[in-house]
Amino acid sequence: MRKVSSEELKDIISKHKKWLLDDGGERANLSYANLSNADLSNADLRYADLNNANLRYANLNNANLNDADLRYANLRSADLDTKYISITRIGSTKRMTTYSFSEDKIWCGCFTGTLKEFKDKVLKDYPDKGNTHHIEYTEFIKYLKKLRKAYKEG
């Protein structure tokens, strides 16, 4: 995993912004990057590749992560302003599963989709209610729904 300096990160984000505006630049590729403790607050990281990135303790307040590739990204202890939640060691791959409340999008292994699509996939892949993966996934889905309701009401 490569460590990205704050200067290099600023340059990558600047080029990514140009890419988003179709003004040259290039899409941010921060896959396998060590971004622990990085300040990414207010960064526009739409469509950025953050696959397998280490974002522990990163400041992601007000960062735009719409359609970013967050598969296997480590978001543990990241400052997400309650827009995202992650759980580790769940389901068949025992990796991290991340949910975005604002986008209603869940990343779990190679799956990306809405919470309903995820629930449908879980019920299809693990129809046996006694199966450990079925229990872990469905209980996490129930928890997310309760939190989503609480955030909307609160």
C-alpha positions as CSV (number, residue, x, y, z in Angstrom):
1,M,0.0,0.0,0.0
2,R,1.5,3.3,-1.1
3,K,1.4,6.3,1.2
4,V,0.1,9.4,-0.5
5,S,1.6,12.8,0.6
6,S,-0.8,15.7,1.2
7,E,0.9,17.6,-1.8
8,E,0.4,14.5,-4.1
9,L,-3.2,14.2,-2.8
10,K,-4.0,17.9,-3.6
11,D,-2.6,17.3,-7.1
12,I,-4.6,14.2,-7.7
13,I,-7.8,15.9,-6.5
14,S,-7.1,18.9,-8.7
15,K,-6.6,16.7,-11.8
16,H,-9.7,14.8,-10.8
17,K,-11.8,18.0,-10.7
18,K,-10.6,18.9,-14.2
19,W,-11.5,15.4,-15.3
20,L,-15.0,15.8,-13.8
21,L,-15.4,19.0,-15.7
22,D,-14.2,17.4,-18.9
23,D,-11.4,19.9,-19.0
24,G,-8.4,17.5,-19.3
25,G,-7.1,16.1,-16.0
26,E,-7.5,12.5,-15.1
27,R,-9.8,10.3,-13.0
28,A,-8.4,9.9,-9.4
29,N,-6.9,6.5,-8.9
30,L,-6.3,6.1,-5.2
31,S,-6.7,2.3,-5.2
32,Y,-4.5,0.7,-2.6
33,A,-3.5,4.1,-1.4
34,N,-2.7,4.7,2.3
35,L,-4.9,7.7,3.1
36,S,-5.1,7.2,6.8
37,N,-5.6,10.6,8.6
38,A,-5.9,12.4,5.2
39,D,-8.0,15.5,5.0
40,L,-10.5,14.9,2.2
41,S,-13.2,17.2,3.6
42,N,-15.2,18.9,0.9
43,A,-13.3,16.9,-1.8
44,D,-15.3,16.1,-4.9
45,L,-14.4,12.4,-5.4
46,R,-17.3,11.4,-7.6
47,Y,-16.3,8.3,-9.7
48,A,-12.8,8.2,-8.0
49,D,-11.2,4.8,-7.6
50,L,-10.7,4.2,-3.9
51,N,-10.8,0.4,-4.2
52,N,-8.8,-1.1,-1.3
53,A,-7.8,2.3,0.0
54,N,-6.9,2.8,3.6
55,L,-9.2,5.6,4.8
56,R,-8.8,5.0,8.5
57,Y,-9.2,8.2,10.5
58,A,-9.6,10.2,7.2
59,N,-11.7,13.3,7.3
60,L,-14.4,12.8,4.7
61,N,-16.9,15.4,6.0
62,N,-18.8,16.8,3.1
63,A,-16.8,14.8,0.6
64,N,-18.8,13.8,-2.5
65,L,-18.3,10.1,-2.9
66,N,-21.1,9.5,-5.3
67,D,-20.3,6.6,-7.6
68,A,-16.8,6.3,-6.1
69,D,-15.4,2.8,-6.1
70,L,-15.2,2.0,-2.4
71,R,-14.9,-1.8,-2.7
72,Y,-12.8,-3.2,0.1
73,A,-11.9,0.3,1.3
74,N,-11.1,0.6,5.0
75,L,-13.3,3.3,6.4
76,R,-12.9,2.2,10.0
77,S,-12.9,5.3,12.3
78,A,-13.1,7.6,9.3
79,D,-15.0,10.9,10.0
80,L,-18.0,10.5,7.7
81,D,-20.4,12.9,9.3
82,T,-22.9,10.0,9.7
83,K,-23.5,9.7,6.0
84,Y,-21.8,6.3,5.8
85,I,-21.5,3.3,8.1
86,S,-19.3,0.3,7.8
87,I,-19.2,-3.1,9.4
88,T,-16.3,-5.5,9.2
89,R,-16.1,-9.3,9.3
90,I,-19.6,-9.9,8.1
91,G,-21.1,-12.4,5.6
92,S,-19.4,-14.8,3.2
93,T,-16.2,-12.9,2.6
94,K,-15.7,-11.5,6.1
95,R,-14.7,-8.2,4.6
96,M,-16.1,-4.7,5.1
97,T,-19.6,-3.7,4.1
98,T,-20.3,0.0,3.7
99,Y,-23.7,1.8,3.4
100,S,-24.3,5.4,2.3
101,F,-27.5,6.8,3.9
102,S,-27.6,9.8,1.5
103,E,-27.3,7.7,-1.6
104,D,-29.0,4.5,-0.4
105,K,-26.1,2.6,-1.7
106,I,-24.3,-0.4,-0.2
107,W,-20.9,-1.9,-1.1
108,C,-20.3,-5.5,-0.1
109,G,-17.5,-7.4,-1.8
110,C,-18.2,-7.1,-5.5
111,F,-21.8,-6.1,-4.9
112,T,-22.9,-2.4,-5.3
113,G,-26.6,-1.4,-5.2
114,T,-29.5,-0.1,-3.1
115,L,-30.4,-1.6,0.3
116,K,-33.4,-3.2,-1.3
117,E,-31.3,-4.8,-4.1
118,F,-28.9,-6.0,-1.5
119,K,-31.7,-7.6,0.6
120,D,-33.1,-9.3,-2.5
121,K,-29.6,-10.7,-3.3
122,V,-29.1,-11.9,0.2
123,L,-32.5,-13.7,0.2
124,K,-31.7,-15.2,-3.1
125,D,-28.1,-16.3,-2.3
126,Y,-28.9,-17.4,1.3
127,P,-32.5,-18.5,1.5
128,D,-31.9,-20.7,4.5
129,K,-32.9,-18.5,7.5
130,G,-30.6,-20.6,9.8
131,N,-27.5,-19.9,7.6
132,T,-25.0,-17.8,9.4
133,H,-24.5,-15.4,6.3
134,H,-28.3,-15.0,6.0
135,I,-28.5,-14.0,9.7
136,E,-25.5,-11.6,9.6
137,Y,-26.7,-9.8,6.4
138,T,-30.4,-9.6,7.3
139,E,-29.7,-8.4,10.8
140,F,-27.4,-5.7,9.4
141,I,-30.1,-4.7,6.9
142,K,-32.6,-4.3,9.8
143,Y,-30.1,-2.2,11.7
144,L,-29.5,0.1,8.7
145,K,-33.2,0.6,8.2
146,K,-33.6,1.6,11.9
147,L,-30.7,4.0,11.7
148,R,-32.0,5.5,8.4
149,K,-35.4,6.1,10.0
150,A,-33.8,7.6,13.1
151,Y,-31.6,9.9,11.0
152,K,-34.6,11.1,9.0
153,E,-36.6,11.7,12.1
154,G,-33.8,13.3,14.1
